[in-house]
Amino acid sequence: MDMYRFAYWDPRRPGRAILVAAGRDGVPRSSSLRPTYAYDLLVGAGRWEPRYSLGTFPLRCRRSAPRPVRCGRQGMGGLHATEAGLTVVLRVSGRNARFQQWKALLDNRTKRQRRGEFLVQGVRPITMAVEHGWQIRELLYDTSAQLSGWAREALDTVRAERFAVSRELMHELGGKADAVPELLAVVALPEDDLRRIPVGPTMLTVVFDRPTSPGNIGTLVRSADAFGAGGVIVTGHAADVYDPKAVRASTGSLFALPVVRVPSHQAVLSWVADVRADGIGMSIVGTDERGILDAAEYDFTQPTLTLIGNETTGLSSGWREACDQLVRIPMFGSASSLNAATAATVVLYESARQRAAAARR
Ligand SMILES: C[S@@+](CC[C@H](N)C(=O)[O-])C[C@H]1O[C@@H](n2cnc3c(N)ncnc32)[C@H](O)[C@@H]1O
């Protein structure tokens, strides 16, 4: 039995773990990450659980000969892996099983769900995911790129498994015809648990009922973030919040506030009942182009659950019955209704406007 200071293991590769910091002889002496060698360890079952600075702990292991691990890539000047704050770099240049997994995270909702992770593209979304403490499982970088300071810093500081991926494959995973991303991230899905939604006397939560467009989900989440909502709930049979189009459209806001998927409106209504029982007088306000009251006449300064309906059919009958009020955004042209995410943006702006005015009084 050896003792190690920093280690993690990955259930997707059972029986294998990676020692990320230990002295040359495998005996930890300090919390320093240098010198670092990677070992293949034989461990018993373990769930994914990065352990950092938890002190020494035992692992059953069979140690192979110590060997330094090097990045050996352009753009980092051949830095030793530990100087980059990383330990293990795996190379992917062909369409192997790992690449197929990443592709599936982009294209296949069932696979995302089964693996409990999704692929994040873009500088701002990746930055937001890191800043907001999301679990980054893997970082993929373009082997042939001269990496920017941002990408280097992410590789230096974010604790995740690193993959050096060929330019061609990065291009395919990046989702843009005319650009190759220098960095992509595989991020763990958070739990769909309504307890993640903040409640209180100033709460403002948006429900999006059965949205069909991932772009609309992302846009609505972005507006909810911009106008001070505490969370978003997506109800019913809907497009996936973690679809790359939704993630891109949210421009990182998806990582800044809780977005929870709930199979039906009943589950949300029982959560509302619990919140009300705790003394928060939350009101449920539906939006509809045929609503009775103008949104500007409704008091959005109270704790509010604002409902936005499906792009084609509007709010479900269940939600309509649950509404305390149905408000409309007045329209003056020939349009029969607004786009759902646009309507959400207008109502959220009205909520923020009223709340700011009330705070000034
Ligand atoms: C495209 S609309 C749905 C139109 C659909 N034909 C219907 O009958 O409801 C999608 C959602 O956006 C919101 N919405 C669109 N225009 C609105 C308006 N003028 N006032 C209030 N809400 C509106 C509502 O929540 C609506 O359910």
The ligand as an SDF file (V2000), in Angstrom:
LIG
                    3D

 27 29  0  0  0  0  0  0  0  0999 V2000
  -44.8240   32.4790  -30.3950 C   0  0  0  0  0  0  0  0  0  0  0  0
  -45.7190   32.6260  -28.9580 S   0  0  0  0  0  0  0  0  0  0  0  0
  -46.9520   31.3900  -29.1300 C   0  0  0  0  0  0  0  0  0  0  0  0
  -48.0010   31.7720  -30.0560 C   0  0  0  0  0  0  0  0  0  0  0  0
  -49.0970   30.7490  -30.1390 C   0  0  0  0  0  0  0  0  0  0  0  0
  -49.6900   30.8280  -31.4180 N   0  0  0  0  0  0  0  0  0  0  0  0
  -50.1450   30.8890  -29.0840 C   0  0  0  0  0  0  0  0  0  0  0  0
  -51.2750   30.6720  -29.4210 O   0  0  0  0  0  0  0  0  0  0  0  0
  -49.8580   31.1610  -27.9250 O   0  0  0  0  0  0  0  0  0  0  0  0
  -44.7250   31.9170  -27.7140 C   0  0  0  0  0  0  0  0  0  0  0  0
  -44.8760   32.4930  -26.3600 C   0  0  0  0  0  0  0  0  0  0  0  0
  -44.3100   33.7970  -26.3300 O   0  0  0  0  0  0  0  0  0  0  0  0
  -45.0300   34.6090  -25.4190 C   0  0  0  0  0  0  0  0  0  0  0  0
  -45.5780   35.7440  -26.1570 N   0  0  0  0  0  0  0  0  0  0  0  0
  -45.4470   35.9840  -27.4620 C   0  0  0  0  0  0  0  0  0  0  0  0
  -46.0120   37.1580  -27.7810 N   0  0  0  0  0  0  0  0  0  0  0  0
  -46.5330   37.6680  -26.6430 C   0  0  0  0  0  0  0  0  0  0  0  0
  -47.2140   38.8680  -26.3180 C   0  0  0  0  0  0  0  0  0  0  0  0
  -47.4910   39.7870  -27.2170 N   0  0  0  0  0  0  0  0  0  0  0  0
  -47.5670   39.0870  -25.0360 N   0  0  0  0  0  0  0  0  0  0  0  0
  -47.2470   38.1890  -24.0940 C   0  0  0  0  0  0  0  0  0  0  0  0
  -46.6030   37.0420  -24.3520 N   0  0  0  0  0  0  0  0  0  0  0  0
  -46.2360   36.7790  -25.6050 C   0  0  0  0  0  0  0  0  0  0  0  0
  -46.0810   33.7190  -24.8020 C   0  0  0  0  0  0  0  0  0  0  0  0
  -45.5820   33.1600  -23.6340 O   0  0  0  0  0  0  0  0  0  0  0  0
  -46.2810   32.6780  -25.8630 C   0  0  0  0  0  0  0  0  0  0  0  0
  -46.8200   31.4940  -25.3300 O   0  0  0  0  0  0  0  0  0  0  0  0
  1  2  1  0
  2  3  1  0
  2 10  1  0
  3  4  1  0
  4  5  1  0
  5  6  1  0
  5  7  1  0
  7  8  2  0
  7  9  1  0
 10 11  1  0
 11 12  1  0
 11 26  1  0
 12 13  1  0
 13 14  1  0
 13 24  1  0
 14 15  1  0
 14 23  1  0
 15 16  2  0
 16 17  1  0
 17 18  1  0
 17 23  2  0
 18 19  1  0
 18 20  2  0
 20 21  1  0
 21 22  2  0
 22 23  1  0
 24 25  1  0
 24 26  1  0
 26 27  1  0
M  CHG  2   2   1   9  -1
M  END
$$$$
